[in-house]
């Protein structure tokens, strides 16, 4: 659309100047803190070492970047067949529109690599007729403790020893009727299972009682699936691929150098896109460290969805962004920051009670917070989202009944009568919570 007056040019120029020279520097302060499982942070639960291995690998040449807003940017990828989208720890579900964009990306030859477990990864896994089973997985083949399960992955004829931390099982699930309606030929992809649990010696804790019992599901001679790959085809033509690994901790800094995790992941990436190409880490699925940053992230997603090349749409996008940014900065000053989320629940030695008066010990508060967060992730309790520990405790009695959550006496005491917990009880409760 042509600009017919000087006023239109003036409006566009002013909005660009305001965004570029006034608001952008301010936003660097608002969103400077990185989310968990970030490819650009160095905590034990982040993926910076994995990213560096991809960037600096011998014999490979990858351009590594990140998606901060939403998968809509995949529509702008120039060569999908040489592009890999890495999704690790999905802390918010994908929308229908975002899933359609990912489907189109794979149909154009793109590949995805999903690390999931007790999160919202099923929103994308269900598109391929699988699901992450959100119950404790037991396996006789473990190292040091029952949470660290050892397995062997086979990639292009090469075997790798892989160490996983609290993985879940991958099982079949119905494909949503609307997932591939426009391209029914995709419904028969070639599936390869490349990593499993021990045959006949692994169980799913179906009743969540924290132990192996008769009610639990035992693995068959083939074991439970831990890693699977789908190579998509349509009328004989090869399209993109999708790989699912049932543990979001395999690529994190604390686990990358254990066993052959790093070698396995690099070989897996090379099998998907070769020795060169574009690798995108989806940072949009991670909860930001402040309310303001999270809201700004959502605003960016909305901004990119306003597609079009006309001057009118450009002006609309810029002005909508300015309005949302101003609101974001105002609200971020009033909202408390949520607690950081970790996949590895490493409960340190809690401090003993200093008093039995009105001041509750910090160790008790920490254990309460960890238990409530694990309940949220394990049972997908949406009512807990963005709620404080105090608010979650108030909602708990009703949710325990509605979600049918089994709690033993120690957990009931921790949540309902913490003043009855003595110093000698803390260590036992923390160990039980680590294994829950």
C-alpha positions in Angstrom: 0.0 0.0 0.0 1.4 3.4 -1.0 1.7 6.2 1.5 -0.5 9.0 0.3 0.4 11.8 2.7 3.3 13.2 4.7 1.4 12.3 7.9 1.7 8.6 7.3 5.4 8.8 6.8 5.7 11.0 10.0 3.8 8.5 12.1 5.9 5.6 10.9 9.2 7.5 11.5 8.2 8.6 15.0 7.2 5.0 16.1 10.5 3.6 14.7 12.5 6.3 16.5 10.7 5.7 19.8 11.1 1.9 19.7 14.8 2.0 18.6 16.2 4.8 20.7 14.0 5.1 23.8 12.2 1.8 24.6 14.8 -0.8 23.4 17.6 0.3 25.8 15.1 0.3 28.7 13.9 -3.3 27.8 17.5 -4.5 28.1 17.1 -4.0 31.8 13.7 -5.6 32.0 14.5 -8.9 30.2 18.2 -9.2 31.0 17.7 -12.3 33.2 17.5 -15.6 31.3 15.0 -18.5 31.9 15.9 -21.9 33.2 17.0 -24.6 30.7 18.4 -21.7 28.6 21.0 -22.3 26.0 22.6 -19.0 27.0 22.9 -19.4 30.8 25.5 -21.3 32.8 23.6 -22.8 35.7 23.7 -26.5 36.2 20.2 -26.8 34.8 20.9 -24.8 31.7 22.1 -25.9 28.2 25.0 -23.5 27.5 27.6 -26.3 27.3 25.5 -28.2 24.8 25.1 -25.0 22.7 28.9 -24.4 22.8 29.6 -28.0 21.7 27.3 -27.5 18.7 29.0 -24.2 17.9 32.6 -25.5 18.3 32.3 -29.1 17.2 35.1 -30.5 15.0 33.9 -31.3 11.4 30.6 -29.4 11.8 29.5 -25.9 11.0 26.3 -24.9 12.8 24.7 -21.5 13.1 23.1 -21.6 16.6 20.4 -19.1 17.6 17.2 -19.0 19.7 13.5 -18.3 19.4 12.4 -15.8 22.1 8.8 -15.1 21.0 7.0 -18.1 19.5 7.4 -20.6 16.7 5.9 -18.1 14.2 9.4 -17.2 13.2 9.9 -20.7 11.7 7.9 -19.4 8.7 10.8 -17.1 7.9 13.4 -19.9 7.8 15.0 -20.0 4.4 16.1 -23.6 4.3 14.0 -25.8 6.6 15.8 -29.1 5.5 19.0 -27.8 7.1 17.2 -26.4 10.2 16.7 -28.1 13.6 14.4 -26.8 16.3 15.4 -28.0 19.8 12.7 -28.0 22.5 13.9 -28.7 26.1 11.5 -28.6 29.1 8.2 -27.2 27.8 6.9 -25.1 30.8 3.9 -23.7 28.9 1.7 -25.6 26.3 1.8 -24.9 22.6 -1.3 -23.3 21.1 -3.2 -24.7 18.2 -1.8 -22.0 15.9 1.8 -22.7 17.1 1.4 -26.4 16.5 0.1 -25.7 13.0 3.3 -23.7 12.3 5.5 -26.5 13.6 3.6 -29.0 11.4 4.1 -26.8 8.4 7.8 -26.5 9.3 8.2 -30.3 9.3 6.2 -30.6 6.1 8.8 -28.3 4.5 11.6 -30.5 5.5 12.5 -29.1 9.0 13.4 -31.3 12.0 12.6 -31.0 15.7 14.3 -32.5 18.8 12.1 -32.6 21.9 13.4 -33.3 25.4 10.3 -33.8 27.7 9.1 -35.5 30.9 6.8 -34.1 33.5 6.2 -30.9 31.5 3.8 -29.8 28.7 5.6 -31.7 26.0 2.6 -33.8 25.3 1.0 -30.9 23.4 3.5 -31.6 20.6 4.1 -35.3 21.2 0.4 -36.1 20.7 0.7 -34.9 17.1 2.8 -38.0 16.4 0.6 -40.5 18.3 2.8 -40.7 21.4 2.7 -39.4 25.0 5.1 -38.9 27.9 3.7 -41.0 30.8 3.9 -38.8 33.9 4.7 -41.5 36.5 7.9 -42.5 38.1 10.0 -44.9 36.0 11.9 -47.7 37.8 14.7 -49.6 36.2 17.2 -52.1 37.7 19.8 -50.7 35.4 20.7 -47.5 37.4 23.8 -45.7 38.7 24.4 -44.4 42.2 20.6 -43.9 42.9 17.3 -45.0 41.4 16.8 -41.7 39.7 19.9 -42.1 37.4 18.9 -44.7 34.8 21.5 -46.0 32.4 20.5 -46.9 28.8 22.1 -47.5 25.4 21.1 -45.3 22.3 21.7 -46.5 18.8 22.3 -43.7 16.2 23.2 -44.6 12.6 24.7 -48.0 13.7 26.7 -46.6 16.5 25.9 -47.3 20.2 26.2 -44.7 23.0 26.0 -45.1 26.7 23.4 -42.5 28.0 22.7 -41.5 31.6 19.2 -40.1 32.3 17.9 -38.4 35.4 14.3 -39.2 36.3 13.1 -40.1 32.8 9.6 -41.1 32.0 8.2 -43.7 29.5 7.0 -42.9 26.0 3.9 -44.8 25.0 1.3 -44.7 22.2 -1.5 -42.1 22.2 -4.3 -41.2 19.9 -3.5 -38.6 17.2 -5.7 -35.6 17.4 -8.2 -35.8 14.5 -7.3 -32.3 13.3 -3.5 -32.7 13.4 -2.8 -33.8 9.9 -6.1 -33.4 8.1 -4.7 -31.3 5.4 -1.9 -33.8 4.6 -3.2 -37.2 5.4 -0.2 -38.8 3.8 1.8 -37.9 6.9 -0.2 -40.2 9.0 2.1 -43.2 8.3 5.6 -41.9 9.2 8.5 -44.3 9.7 9.1 -44.7 13.4 12.4 -45.8 14.9 12.9 -46.5 18.6 16.6 -46.0 19.4 16.6 -46.1 23.3 14.7 -48.2 25.8 14.7 -49.3 29.5 15.8 -52.7 30.6 13.6 -55.5 29.1 11.4 -57.2 31.7 13.3 -55.3 34.5 11.6 -51.9 34.5 8.3 -50.6 35.8 6.0 -47.6 35.6 4.8 -46.6 39.1 1.2 -46.4 37.9 -0.2 -46.0 41.4 2.4 -43.4 42.5 3.1 -45.1 45.8 6.9 -44.7 45.5 7.6 -48.4 45.2 7.3 -51.3 42.8 4.0 -53.1 43.4 1.6 -55.5 41.7 -0.4 -52.6 40.3 2.5 -51.1 38.4 3.0 -51.7 34.7 5.9 -53.9 33.9 8.0 -53.6 30.8 7.8 -56.3 28.1 10.7 -58.0 26.5 11.3 -54.8 24.5 11.4 -52.4 27.5 9.8 -49.0 27.7 10.7 -46.4 25.1 13.0 -43.6 26.1 13.9 -42.2 22.7 12.1 -42.4 19.4 12.3 -40.8 15.9 9.7 -40.2 13.2 10.8 -39.6 9.6 8.0 -38.0 7.8 7.1 -38.9 4.2 4.4 -37.8 1.8 3.8 -39.8 -1.4 7.2 -41.3 -1.2 9.0 -37.9 -0.7 11.1 -37.5 2.4 10.1 -34.6 4.6 11.3 -33.5 8.0 11.9 -35.6 11.2 10.9 -35.4 14.8 12.8 -36.9 17.7 11.5 -37.3 21.3 13.7 -38.1 24.3 11.8 -38.7 27.6 14.2 -36.7 29.9 14.8 -32.9 29.7 17.9 -33.2 31.8 20.1 -35.2 29.3 21.5 -32.0 27.6 21.9 -29.8 30.7 25.3 -28.7 32.0 25.1 -31.1 35.0 24.5 -34.2 32.9 26.2 -33.5 29.5 29.6 -34.9 30.5 28.2 -38.0 32.1 28.6 -41.4 30.3 28.5 -40.6 26.6 25.7 -38.0 26.7 27.5 -35.3 24.8 28.8 -37.7 22.0 25.2 -39.1 21.7 23.6 -35.7 21.3 26.1 -34.5 18.7 25.7 -37.7 16.7 21.9 -37.3 16.9 22.0 -33.7 15.7 24.3 -34.7 12.8 21.9 -37.5 11.8 19.1 -35.0 11.5 20.6 -32.1 9.6 24.1 -33.2 8.7 27.3 -31.3 9.5 26.0 -27.8 8.8 22.8 -25.8 9.1 20.7 -23.7 11.5 20.0 -24.8 15.0 17.3 -22.9 17.0 16.7 -23.4 20.7 13.1 -22.6 21.6 13.4 -20.3 24.6 9.8 -19.2 24.3 8.6 -22.3 26.3 10.5 -21.3 29.5 9.0 -19.3 32.3 10.9 -16.0 32.6 12.4 -14.8 35.9 10.0 -11.9 36.2 6.4 -11.2 35.4 7.5 -8.3 33.2 9.8 -10.5 31.1 7.1 -13.1 30.7 4.6 -10.6 29.6 7.0 -9.0 27.2 7.7 -12.5 25.7 4.0 -12.9 25.1 3.8 -9.5 23.6 6.5 -10.4 21.1 4.6 -13.5 20.1 1.5 -11.4 19.4 3.6 -8.9 17.5 5.0 -11.5 15.1 1.6 -13.0 14.5 0.5 -9.7 13.0 2.0 -10.6 9.6 1.9 -8.5 6.5 4.1 -6.1 4.4 1.8 -3.0 4.1 2.7 0.3 5.7 -0.6 0.2 7.6 0.2 -3.2 9.3 3.7 -2.0 10.0 2.3 1.0 11.9 -0.2 -1.2 13.7 2.5 -3.6 14.8 4.8 -0.9 16.1 2.1 1.0 18.0 0.7 -2.2 19.5 4.2 -3.1 20.6 4.7 0.3 22.2 1.4 0.1 24.1 2.2 -3.4 25.4 5.7 -2.5 26.4 4.5 0.5 28.4 1.9 -1.7 30.2 4.6 -4.4 30.7 7.0 -2.1 32.4 4.3 -0.6 34.6 3.0 -4.1 35.7 6.5 -5.6 36.2 7.1 -3.1 39.1 4.1 -4.4 40.9 4.3 -8.2 40.5 6.4 -10.6 42.6 9.0 -12.8 40.9 8.2 -16.5 40.7 10.7 -19.1 42.1 13.1 -20.6 39.6 12.2 -24.1 38.4 14.7 -26.9 38.3 14.3 -30.3 36.7 16.8 -31.8 39.1 15.3 -31.7 42.6 18.5 -31.7 44.5 17.3 -31.1 48.1 20.3 -30.0 50.2 20.6 -30.5 54.0 17.9 -28.5 55.5 18.7 -26.3 58.5 17.3 -27.4 61.8 14.7 -25.5 63.7 15.9 -22.5 65.5 12.6 -22.0 67.3 9.2 -23.5 67.7 7.5 -20.1 68.0 5.8 -18.2 65.3 8.8 -18.2 63.0 8.7 -21.3 60.7 12.1 -22.6 59.7 13.3 -21.9 56.2 14.0 -25.6 55.7 10.3 -26.4 56.2 9.3 -23.7 53.8 11.7 -24.9 51.1 10.5 -28.5 51.4 6.9 -27.3 51.1 7.7 -25.3 48.0 9.5 -28.3 46.4 6.6 -30.7 47.1 4.0 -28.3 45.8 6.0 -27.7 42.6 6.5 -31.4 42.0 2.8 -31.9 42.4 2.1 -29.2 39.9 4.4 -30.7 37.3 3.6 -34.4 38.0 -0.2 -34.0 37.9 -0.4 -30.9 35.6 -2.3 -28.9 38.2 -3.1 -25.7 36.2 -4.7 -24.2 39.3 -1.1 -23.9 40.8 0.2 -21.9 37.9 1.6 -18.4 39.0 0.4 -19.1 42.5 2.5 -18.5 45.7 3.3 -21.2 48.2 0.7 -19.8 50.6 -2.0 -19.7 47.9 -1.2 -23.2 46.8 -1.5 -24.5 50.4 -5.0 -22.9 50.6 -6.1 -24.7 47.4 -4.5 -28.0 48.2 -7.3 -29.8 50.2 -9.7 -29.5 47.3 -7.1 -30.3 44.6 -5.9 -33.4 46.4 -9.4 -34.9 46.1 -10.1 -33.7 42.5 -6.7 -34.9 41.2 -6.7 -38.1 43.4 -3.2 -37.3 44.7 -1.8 -39.9 47.2 0.0 -38.4 50.2 1.6 -40.3 53.0 1.7 -39.2 56.6 5.0 -37.4 56.4 3.8 -35.3 53.4 0.5 -34.6 55.1 2.3 -33.4 58.2 4.7 -31.3 56.0 1.8 -29.5 54.3 -0.8 -29.4 57.0 1.0 -29.5 60.4 4.6 -28.3 59.8 5.1 -27.3 63.5 4.9 -30.9 64.5 8.0 -31.7 62.4 11.2 -32.0 64.5 14.8 -31.5 63.5 15.4 -35.2 63.1 12.4 -35.6 60.7 13.7 -33.2 58.1 16.4 -35.4 56.6 14.0 -38.3 56.2 11.3 -36.2 54.6 13.8 -34.6 52.2 15.1 -38.0 51.1 11.5 -39.3 50.5 10.7 -36.1 48.6 13.7 -36.6 46.3 12.5 -40.1 45.4 8.8 -39.1 44.9 
